[in-house]
Amino acid sequence: MPRDYYEVLGVPRSATDADLKKAYRQLAMQYHPDRNPGDKHAEERFKEANEAYAVLSDADKRAHFDRFGTAGPAAGGGFTDTGFGTLFEDIFENFFSGGARSSRRSRAARGEDLQYELKITLEEAAAGVETKIQIPRLEPCDACRGTGVEAGSRLETCDLCHGRGEVRRTHGFLTVAQPCPKCQGAGQLNRHPCTRCRGEGRQRAERLLSVKIPAGIEDGMQLRLSGEGSGGANGGPPGDLYVLVRIREHEVFVREGADLYCDLPVSFAQLALGAEVQVPVLNGTAELRIPPGSQPHQILKQKGKGMPHLRQRGHGDLCYRLILEVPQRLNAKQREALLAFEAASKGERGPLAQAFLERMKKLLG
């Protein structure tokens, strides 16, 4: 599961939007892949900072994270692009390198983060499950090995900006630097793009991945598979895959945290006299004792028979809410028995009826 996003950015939970942006810029510039080529640790730290800022800079996602410790379900469903690439481009539009401003833009770009909605049953969430998912994504082109350049060719230095990635225009005493319009700031030209991927360095493919769902996972939680998103353009690093877990509605149980609730229909006689009844549990049945004198909507528990706790040992409880079912039609013997019970009960009042009468007396003076 994801780390504490405030800890990742090194800011307190009371941090303002400006504090978040400042902390993110510092971390992203420090651990940017262009500054740390081949450094896996730096790449992971860069991804973590990117993910943390994407959540905390969004008011709704931040509120959900503060309350539940997760980023929360994404809007819509199915297979989507989380948009972290756009966030990166906005903040690093003017990227500093080596203490001096560099206008040359790298052709290599990190791949898009992807999201996959996985639906599982309550039983699978309770036991944990390992399953396969089919992911459509962009992968490095086999023909050009992700470079975007036709085999046997190579990138050429832009003849307009001479590899600087920018052109300077002078207006009187003012000199303005702009991205080179010919190479779009890359400083290089691809005059022989790969015919298979059309110079992008990526091609569409589908990949079968294995996902392990931990026991006790809750609806709306996400699992991150690092490097399993779309491949980067022109040899850039891949994005991540986020698996959004959705738990199907159960026919019998309603989940509240680690506890499971079940409405159990019972008769008046079972409440008054007590009974031993068969009740459903996950993947089976069990015996439940109803004590004599039980009341409608009373909750009886079976300790430790609920869902497993995700981040700690033990299980929640299985809770049965007693629902009194009154017959809509009575046969002759049932009516006779109830009339006899009513006659035998005249003059007797239970504690609830007695308390109600006392409140009425006070109300009426």
C-alpha positions in Angstrom: 0.0 0.0 0.0 1.2 3.6 -0.6 3.4 5.4 2.0 2.3 8.5 3.9 2.2 11.1 1.2 3.1 13.9 3.6 6.2 11.9 4.7 7.2 11.4 1.0 7.2 15.1 0.4 8.6 15.9 3.8 5.9 18.4 4.8 3.5 18.6 7.8 -0.2 17.7 7.4 -1.0 21.4 7.7 1.1 22.3 4.6 -0.4 24.8 2.2 -0.6 24.4 -1.6 2.5 26.5 -2.0 4.4 24.4 0.6 3.4 21.2 -1.3 4.4 22.6 -4.7 7.8 23.9 -3.3 8.6 20.5 -1.7 7.6 18.6 -4.8 9.7 20.8 -7.1 12.8 20.3 -4.9 12.4 16.5 -4.8 11.5 16.1 -8.4 14.5 18.2 -9.5 16.8 16.2 -7.2 15.6 12.8 -8.3 14.7 13.5 -11.9 15.8 10.6 -14.2 17.8 13.0 -16.5 20.0 13.9 -13.5 20.3 10.4 -12.2 20.7 8.1 -15.3 20.5 4.4 -14.3 19.8 5.2 -10.6 16.8 2.9 -9.7 16.5 4.4 -6.2 16.3 8.0 -7.6 13.7 6.8 -10.1 11.5 5.3 -7.4 11.8 8.5 -5.2 10.8 10.5 -8.3 7.8 8.4 -8.9 6.8 8.6 -5.2 7.1 12.4 -5.1 5.0 12.5 -8.4 2.3 10.3 -6.9 2.2 12.2 -3.5 1.9 15.6 -5.2 -0.8 14.4 -7.6 -3.0 13.3 -4.6 -2.2 16.2 -2.1 -2.6 18.9 -4.7 -6.2 17.8 -5.4 -8.5 19.0 -2.6 -10.9 16.1 -2.9 -8.2 13.4 -3.0 -6.3 15.1 -0.1 -9.5 15.1 2.0 -10.0 11.4 1.3 -6.4 10.6 2.1 -6.5 12.5 5.4 -9.5 10.5 6.4 -8.9 7.0 5.1 -5.2 6.9 4.2 -5.8 6.2 0.5 -6.2 8.4 -2.6 -9.7 7.1 -3.0 -11.5 5.8 -6.1 -10.9 7.5 -9.3 -13.7 9.2 -11.2 -15.4 6.9 -13.7 -14.2 3.3 -14.2 -12.4 0.9 -16.5 -9.0 1.8 -18.0 -7.8 5.4 -17.8 -4.8 7.7 -17.8 -4.3 9.3 -14.4 -2.7 12.4 -15.9 0.5 12.5 -13.9 2.4 13.1 -17.1 0.6 16.4 -17.6 1.4 17.4 -14.0 5.1 16.7 -14.6 5.1 18.8 -17.7 3.4 21.8 -16.0 5.9 21.9 -13.1 9.0 21.2 -15.1 8.3 23.5 -18.1 11.4 25.4 -17.0 13.8 22.7 -15.8 17.1 23.7 -14.3 20.2 21.6 -15.0 23.6 22.0 -13.4 22.7 25.4 -11.9 21.8 27.0 -15.2 18.6 27.2 -17.1 18.3 24.7 -20.0 15.8 25.2 -22.7 16.6 21.9 -24.5 13.8 19.5 -24.0 14.6 15.8 -23.8 12.9 13.7 -26.5 12.5 10.9 -23.9 9.4 11.2 -21.9 8.1 9.1 -19.0 5.2 6.8 -19.9 1.6 7.4 -18.8 0.3 5.9 -15.5 -2.6 3.6 -16.1 -5.5 2.5 -14.0 -7.3 -0.9 -14.1 -10.6 -1.6 -12.3 -10.6 -5.1 -10.8 -13.9 -6.5 -9.4 -13.7 -9.2 -6.8 -16.1 -11.0 -4.4 -16.4 -10.4 -0.7 -15.1 -14.0 -0.1 -12.0 -13.2 -2.3 -11.4 -10.0 -0.3 -11.6 -12.0 2.9 -9.2 -14.7 1.8 -6.9 -12.8 -0.5 -6.5 -13.8 -4.1 -3.9 -13.9 -6.9 -5.4 -13.2 -10.3 -4.4 -12.4 -13.9 -5.4 -9.2 -15.6 -5.0 -8.3 -19.3 -3.6 -4.8 -19.7 -3.6 -2.8 -23.0 -0.7 -0.4 -23.0 2.0 1.2 -25.1 5.4 -0.7 -25.1 8.8 0.1 -26.6 8.8 -0.6 -30.3 10.6 -3.9 -31.2 11.8 -2.6 -34.5 13.7 0.5 -33.2 14.1 -0.6 -29.6 12.2 2.4 -28.4 14.4 5.1 -30.0 11.9 6.1 -32.7 14.7 6.1 -35.3 14.8 3.7 -38.3 17.4 0.9 -37.9 20.7 2.1 -39.4 19.9 5.8 -38.9 20.4 8.2 -36.0 19.2 11.5 -34.8 20.8 14.6 -36.4 21.6 17.9 -34.7 19.1 20.5 -35.5 20.5 22.9 -38.1 18.4 25.8 -36.9 19.3 25.9 -33.2 22.5 23.9 -33.6 21.5 21.5 -30.8 20.7 24.2 -28.2 17.0 23.6 -28.3 16.3 27.3 -28.4 16.5 30.3 -30.7 17.2 33.8 -29.6 15.6 36.9 -31.1 16.8 40.4 -30.3 14.4 43.3 -30.1 16.4 46.4 -29.4 18.1 45.9 -26.0 15.9 42.9 -25.2 16.9 39.3 -26.2 14.1 36.7 -26.0 14.9 33.0 -26.0 12.2 30.6 -27.4 12.0 26.9 -28.0 13.3 26.0 -31.4 10.2 25.7 -33.8 12.0 23.2 -35.9 13.0 20.6 -33.3 10.4 21.7 -30.7 13.2 22.3 -28.2 14.8 18.8 -28.5 18.0 20.0 -30.2 17.8 17.0 -32.5 15.8 16.0 -35.6 14.5 12.6 -36.5 14.8 12.6 -40.3 14.3 8.8 -40.6 11.5 7.9 -38.2 10.8 4.2 -37.6 8.1 3.0 -40.0 6.5 0.7 -37.5 5.9 3.2 -34.6 6.1 6.4 -36.8 8.9 7.8 -34.7 7.2 7.6 -31.3 9.3 4.7 -30.1 6.2 2.9 -28.8 3.6 0.4 -30.1 0.3 -0.8 -28.8 0.3 -4.2 -27.1 -1.5 -6.2 -24.5 0.2 -7.7 -21.4 -1.0 -10.4 -19.0 0.0 -9.5 -15.5 -0.4 -11.3 -12.2 -1.9 -9.3 -9.3 -1.9 -10.4 -5.7 -4.8 -9.0 -3.6 -4.1 -9.0 0.1 -6.6 -10.4 2.5 -8.8 -7.7 4.1 -8.5 -5.2 1.3 -11.4 -2.7 1.2 -13.5 -1.4 -1.7 -11.9 1.5 -3.5 -8.3 0.8 -2.4 -5.5 0.9 -5.1 -2.5 -1.3 -5.6 0.5 0.2 -7.5 2.5 -2.0 -9.9 5.7 0.0 -10.5 6.8 0.2 -14.1 3.8 -1.7 -15.5 2.1 1.4 -17.0 2.7 2.5 -20.6 6.3 2.6 -21.9 8.0 5.9 -22.2 8.2 7.7 -25.5 11.6 7.7 -27.3 13.2 5.5 -24.7 11.8 7.2 -21.6 11.0 5.2 -18.4 7.6 3.4 -18.1 4.8 4.7 -16.0 3.0 2.8 -13.2 -0.2 0.7 -13.2 -2.8 1.4 -10.5 -5.2 -1.5 -9.8 -8.4 -0.1 -8.4 -10.2 -2.8 -6.4 -14.0 -2.9 -6.4 -15.8 -5.5 -4.2 -19.1 -6.7 -5.5 -22.2 -6.3 -3.4 -22.9 -9.5 -1.3 -26.3 -11.1 -1.2 -26.3 -11.6 2.6 -23.6 -9.5 4.3 -23.0 -5.8 4.5 -19.4 -4.8 5.4 -18.5 -2.0 7.8 -14.7 -2.0 8.2 -13.7 -5.4 9.4 -17.2 -6.3 10.7 -19.9 -8.0 8.7 -23.6 -7.4 9.3 -26.5 -9.7 8.5 -30.3 -9.2 9.0 -31.7 -12.4 10.6 -35.5 -12.9 10.4 -36.9 -14.5 13.6 -40.3 -15.2 15.1 -41.8 -13.8 18.3 -41.5 -17.3 19.9 -37.8 -17.5 19.1 -37.2 -14.1 20.7 -39.3 -14.8 23.8 -38.3 -18.4 24.4 -34.8 -18.4 22.9 -33.6 -20.7 20.1 -30.6 -22.3 18.3 -30.7 -21.3 14.7 -28.5 -21.9 11.6 -26.9 -18.7 10.3 -24.7 -18.0 7.3 -21.0 -17.3 7.7 -18.4 -16.7 5.0 -18.1 -19.9 3.0 -20.5 -21.9 5.1 -23.0 -21.9 8.0 -22.8 -22.0 11.9 -25.0 -22.3 14.9 -26.2 -19.1 16.7 -27.9 -19.1 20.1 -30.6 -16.6 20.6 -31.0 -15.9 24.4 -34.6 -15.9 25.8 -36.1 -12.5 26.0 -34.1 -11.1 23.1 -35.4 -7.9 21.5 -36.1 -6.9 17.9 -33.1 -5.2 16.3 -30.8 -6.6 19.0 -27.4 -7.5 17.6 -25.8 -10.8 18.4 -22.1 -11.3 17.6 -19.8 -14.1 16.7 -16.4 -12.8 17.6 -13.6 -13.0 15.1 -15.8 -14.4 12.3 -15.7 -11.2 10.2 -13.1 -9.8 7.7 -9.4 -9.9 8.5 -7.8 -6.6 9.4 -5.6 -5.4 6.6 -2.8 -3.8 8.5 -2.9 -5.8 11.8 -3.6 -9.3 13.1 -7.0 -10.7 13.8 -10.5 -10.5 12.4 -13.6 -8.4 12.9 -16.9 -9.7 14.1 -19.9 -11.3 12.4 -23.0 -9.4 13.6 -26.6 -10.6 13.3 -29.4 -8.0 13.7 -32.6 -9.8 14.9 -35.5 -8.8 12.7 -39.0 -9.7 14.1 -41.1 -11.2 11.3 -44.9 -10.8 12.1 -47.1 -13.4 10.3 -49.4 -11.6 7.8 -52.0 -14.4 8.2 -52.8 -16.7 11.2 -54.4 -20.1 11.2 -57.0 -21.0 13.8 -54.5 -22.6 16.2 -52.1 -19.7 16.0 -54.9 -17.2 16.6 -56.2 -19.2 19.6 -52.7 -19.5 21.1 -52.0 -15.8 20.8 -55.4 -14.8 22.3 -54.6 -17.1 25.2 -51.2 -15.5 25.6 -52.8 -12.0 25.5 -55.3 -13.0 28.1 -52.6 -14.4 30.4 -50.6 -11.3 30.0 -53.2 -8.7 31.0 -52.0 -6.4 33.7 -48.4 -7.2 33.0 -46.2 -4.5 31.4 -42.6 -4.9 30.3 -39.9 -2.3 31.2 -40.3 -0.5 27.8 -44.1 -0.2 28.1 -43.8 1.0 31.8 -41.2 3.7 30.9 -43.4 4.9 28.0 -46.5 5.2 30.3 -44.4 7.2 32.8 -43.3 9.6 30.1 -47.0 10.0 29.0 -48.0 10.8 32.5 -45.4 13.6 32.8 -46.4 14.9 29.4 -50.1 15.1 30.3 -49.4 16.5 33.8 
